[in-house]
Amino acid sequence: MAELISELRQGDCQEVLKDYPDNFFDLIITSPPYADRRKSTYGGISPNKYVAWFIERSEQFLRVLKPAGTFILNIKEKVENGERHTYVIELILAMRQQGWLWTEEFIWHKKNCHPGKWPNRFRDAWERCLQFNKSKKFTMYQENVMIPMGDWADKRLKKLGKNDIIRFNSQAKSGFGKNISNWIGRTMAYPTNVLYLPTETSNKNHSATFPKALPEWFVKLFTKEYDWILDPFVGSGTVVETAHELFRNSVGIDIIPEFIELAKTKVKKTEYCLFDSKIDYEKNKKD
């Protein structure tokens, strides 16, 4: 059995990633510091400067990601002066100019979000998970995230009408059609791009932890065992912990030393192999 590696490195990912060769990682998944959030730890980044700050780092992400790899970016814009700031939209456009394809947008619905409101808005109960790729032909294992059909299938498929056994086009003339009979006998279905996951409530040492189920879903969808996963803003280490449990190699980077130590406590029975050069990384890949 191949050696499983979970590597954690302290520093700015823009500089640390220069130690890695081109086209090395199969999946990048991360939740970077949001604009002007958690200033006491990350220092905060002005919304008006956020895109320039991020683009410098995503240039390295683009270089180290494999041609068939995927980048998942968990991010949410903030309210500024009474309106939603546009830095996330601006970032998407800037990344497209950088060479990324904005392939998909997943919505993480925080199903346990508690009630609340402000004078002119309600509490956020969702966040974006943006998918970027280098090529239209990217690796994807859709069968790995299939879900049970549910009780509705027993009732819906029990008695089919004449329009259920053909590809019946939408009466709204949308151009979409479906054949209900194709689902007879199936026990599993493909999910939607809305992920209904609770927020993390057990972590007390990091203020912005997402649930393990979130990276787990994307790791299963876009990688296989012993592939390489990168989290350039590793925080408490949820991504590397999840990768290790699913038998994937991983690299986690964070500029805060305390977060690196916290992440190490999450990865059990792992040898931290720190390579000093691109030659060592290339040798490890061949082995």
Backbone hydrogen bonds, N-H to C=O, Kabsch-Sander energy under -0.5 kcal/mol:
donor,donor_aa,acceptor,acceptor_aa,energy
6,S,271,E,-0.7
7,E,250,S,-2.8
9,R,252,G,-2.9
11,G,254,D,-2.6
15,E,12,D,-1.6
16,V,12,D,-2.6
17,L,13,C,-2.2
18,K,15,E,-1.3
19,D,16,V,-1.9
20,Y,17,L,-1.8
23,N,63,R,-2.5
24,F,21,P,-0.5
24,F,64,V,-2.1
25,F,64,V,-2.8
26,D,228,W,-2.4
27,L,228,W,-1.6
28,I,70,T,-2.5
29,I,230,L,-2.3
30,T,72,I,-2.0
36,D,45,I,-1.2
37,R,34,Y,-1.9
41,T,38,R,-1.4
42,Y,38,R,-2.2
43,G,38,R,-0.6
43,G,39,K,-0.8
49,K,46,S,-1.6
50,Y,46,S,-1.0
51,V,47,P,-0.5
53,W,49,K,-2.1
54,F,50,Y,-2.7
55,I,51,V,-2.8
56,E,52,A,-1.3
57,R,53,W,-0.7
57,R,54,F,-0.9
58,S,54,F,-2.8
59,E,55,I,-1.2
60,Q,57,R,-0.7
61,F,57,R,-1.7
62,L,58,S,-2.5
63,R,59,E,-1.4
64,V,60,Q,-2.4
65,L,61,F,-1.4
66,K,25,F,-3.0
69,G,66,K,-2.0
70,T,26,D,-1.4
71,F,132,F,-2.7
72,I,28,I,-3.4
73,L,71,F,-0.5
73,L,130,L,-2.7
74,N,30,T,-2.7
74,N,72,I,-0.6
75,I,73,L,-0.7
75,I,128,R,-1.5
80,E,83,E,-3.3
83,E,80,E,-1.2
85,H,78,K,-2.9
90,E,86,T,-2.7
91,L,87,Y,-2.1
92,I,88,V,-2.2
93,L,89,I,-2.0
94,A,90,E,-2.3
95,M,91,L,-2.7
96,R,92,I,-1.9
97,Q,93,L,-1.8
98,Q,94,A,-1.4
99,G,95,M,-0.8
99,G,96,R,-0.7
100,W,95,M,-2.4
101,L,133,N,-2.9
102,W,100,W,-0.5
103,T,101,L,-1.3
103,T,131,Q,-1.4
104,E,131,Q,-1.3
106,F,129,C,-2.8
107,I,193,N,-2.6
108,W,106,F,-0.5
108,W,127,E,-2.9
109,H,107,I,-0.9
109,H,195,L,-2.7
110,K,108,W,-0.7
110,K,125,A,-2.6
111,K,109,H,-1.5
111,K,197,L,-0.8
113,C,110,K,-1.9
118,W,121,R,-3.3
121,R,118,W,-0.9
123,R,116,G,-1.6
127,E,108,W,-1.7
128,R,75,I,-1.4
129,C,106,F,-2.5
130,L,73,L,-2.9
131,Q,104,E,-3.1
132,F,71,F,-2.9
132,F,130,L,-0.5
133,N,101,L,-2.0
134,K,69,G,-0.6
138,F,136,K,-1.0
139,T,68,A,-2.7
141,Y,221,L,-3.9
142,Q,140,M,-0.6
144,N,141,Y,-1.5
145,V,142,Q,-1.5
146,M,143,E,-1.2
147,I,189,A,-3.0
149,M,187,T,-2.5
153,A,150,G,-1.2
154,D,151,D,-0.7
155,K,151,D,-1.2
156,R,152,W,-3.2
157,L,153,A,-2.5
159,K,155,K,-0.6
164,D,161,G,-1.4
165,I,162,K,-0.6
168,F,166,I,-1.5
168,F,178,K,-2.5
169,N,167,R,-0.6
170,S,176,F,-3.5
173,K,170,S,-1.6
178,K,168,F,-1.5
180,I,178,K,-0.5
181,S,164,D,-2.4
182,N,179,N,-1.6
183,W,180,I,-1.9
184,I,181,S,-1.5
186,R,183,W,-1.6
189,A,147,I,-3.4
195,L,107,I,-3.3
195,L,193,N,-0.5
196,Y,194,V,-0.6
197,L,109,H,-1.7
197,L,195,L,-1.1
200,E,209,T,-0.7
209,T,206,H,-0.5
214,L,211,P,-1.6
216,E,212,K,-2.2
217,W,213,A,-1.7
218,F,214,L,-1.4
219,V,215,P,-2.9
220,K,216,E,-2.2
221,L,217,W,-1.7
222,F,218,F,-2.3
223,T,219,V,-1.6
226,Y,247,F,-3.2
227,D,224,K,-1.9
229,I,249,N,-2.0
230,L,27,L,-2.5
231,D,251,V,-2.5
234,V,231,D,-0.5
234,V,253,I,-2.7
237,G,234,V,-2.5
241,E,237,G,-2.4
242,T,238,T,-2.3
243,A,239,V,-2.8
244,H,240,V,-2.3
245,E,241,E,-2.0
246,L,242,T,-1.5
247,F,244,H,-1.5
248,R,243,A,-2.8
249,N,227,D,-2.2
250,S,5,I,-2.5
251,V,229,I,-2.3
252,G,7,E,-3.0
253,I,231,D,-2.4
254,D,9,R,-1.7
259,F,256,I,-0.7
260,I,256,I,-1.4
261,E,257,P,-2.0
262,L,258,E,-2.1
263,A,259,F,-2.6
264,K,260,I,-2.0
265,T,261,E,-1.3
266,K,262,L,-0.6
266,K,263,A,-1.1
267,V,263,A,-0.7
267,V,264,K,-0.8
268,K,266,K,-0.8
271,E,4,L,-0.5
272,Y,270,T,-0.6
273,C,271,E,-0.9
274,L,272,Y,-0.7
275,F,273,C,-0.7
281,Y,277,S,-1.4
282,E,278,K,-2.5
283,K,279,I,-2.3
284,N,280,D,-2.2
285,K,281,Y,-2.1
286,K,282,E,-1.8
287,D,283,K,-2.1
